[in-house]
Amino acid sequence: MTRSISKDDNNETISRQERECQLAKRLVRADIKDMIPYQSARREQSEGNIWLNANEAGDQQSISVNFEHLNRYPDFQPQALIQAYRDYCGVASESILATRGADEGIELIIRTFCRAERDSILICPPTYGMYAISAQAHNINIEKAPLIADMQLDLPVLASYKNRVKVVFICSPNNPTGNALAMGDIEQVLTLFADSALVVVDEAYIEFCPDKTVTHLLAAHPNLVVLRTLSKGFALAGLRCGFVLSSPAIIEQLSKVIAPYPISQPVAVIASQALCKREVMYQRVNDTLQLRDKTEAILKAQPWLTQLFASHSNYLLFRATNSQSLFRFLLDRGVVIRDQSKQLGLTDCLRVSIGNAEQMQHFFDALLAFNKVYYQQHNNLTRQDTL
Ligand SMILES: *Cc1c(COP(=O)(O)O)cnc(C)c1O
């Protein structure tokens, strides 16, 4: 009796879940039903305690927040925040839109400028995954102009898409390869698509190479849109704050589609504070770049390293003969990096974010331990050779 009751309960639960599933599947758009969601570093990761997989900063800063006025809606675009970002980036307030991270900027551009089932975006893989995910979520076609030698733009292939796409996404420095794209190439793409498409330059990592910014091209190119974020150089990934920089006319169109109060009041206060204390950011970026140099030198000395990609950002992409066993070995020691081997042209590639000195030491120690286990013989041979 007891057994049959619990079995019935079980059946009931299963059939309820089943019913819920069927309803959701019946109502959802057909193209969303089969969509695979973005595997963010945070979603993917279930183990480890040294997080070097999401290009976040290794340390946090002290922040004080005044939680007054929470009974009131915030400004649509908090004035102090926009002014603080204007003073930082040198672009006029009318050309700035604050968003919930650069990811919202990406989605907003697609929603505002692309028609479902009719328009296309152009991406340059291997690149950041959210351009394609946002396009898919709105049933927009995705065209591809893969990067070529040295992970730079393939201009002839890009040109072949003239009048066939609405938005071109360029990531510079590019995630996950790390390199900035040639300024002259970006200018050519802007000219190429001058009358037919927006060219979005994602500068999420620009704090690590400020001289590579294209903001000075905004005045001459009305089709340029620059994406920025406080998640990387400013070490505020948990805050969710980014910016779209473009002509006031483009900003005006995006403003029609964005949520009515995208930036909560505490977010505006914290972001303004961080933007006004920029020396803290500059110091952290400097420390990160020094640690990146050290990490580069250590990676270059590894017996299994077959390629180290040039980086203008806070992470390094490298190719290893034994990428999967290395990835697993690090994970078993709590060091989480990112496997990029499924990306176009990046077989056997891993990406490590540059954390703080202590976190990087864990990474270096784990590499040493890996070599002890797998390269004992190799190490012995080298030692004997040099003796
Ligand atoms: C991290 C990242 C983003 C997302 O930034 P958020 O402001 O945290 O949404 C956008 N683009 C690239 C290339 C990134 O690496």
The ligand as a Tripos MOL2 file, in Angstrom:
@<TRIPOS>MOLECULE
LIG
   15    15     1     0     0
SMALL
NO_CHARGES

@<TRIPOS>ATOM
      1 C1         32.5920   40.4310  -20.8760 C.3       1 LIG1
      2 C2         32.2260   40.8900  -22.2320 C.ar      1 LIG1
      3 C3         31.0320   41.5770  -22.4730 C.ar      1 LIG1
      4 C4         29.9420   41.6840  -21.4520 C.3       1 LIG1
      5 O1         30.1000   42.7410  -20.6200 O.3       1 LIG1
      6 P1         29.0150   43.0340  -19.4980 P.3       1 LIG1
      7 O2         29.0990   44.5030  -19.3790 O.co2     1 LIG1
      8 O3         29.4620   42.3120  -18.2820 O.co2     1 LIG1
      9 O4         27.6870   42.5810  -20.0030 O.co2     1 LIG1
     10 C5         30.8010   42.0900  -23.7330 C.ar      1 LIG1
     11 N1         31.6750   41.9030  -24.7220 N.ar      1 LIG1
     12 C6         32.8210   41.2150  -24.5360 C.ar      1 LIG1
     13 C7         33.7530   41.0360  -25.6630 C.3       1 LIG1
     14 C8         33.1050   40.6710  -23.2910 C.ar      1 LIG1
     15 O5         34.2030   39.9270  -23.1250 O.3       1 LIG1
@<TRIPOS>BOND
     1     1     2 1
     2     2     3 ar
     3     2    14 ar
     4     3     4 1
     5     3    10 ar
     6     4     5 1
     7     5     6 1
     8     6     7 2
     9     6     8 1
    10     6     9 1
    11    10    11 ar
    12    11    12 ar
    13    12    13 1
    14    12    14 ar
    15    14    15 1
@<TRIPOS>SUBSTRUCTURE
     1 LIG1         1 GROUP 0 **** ****
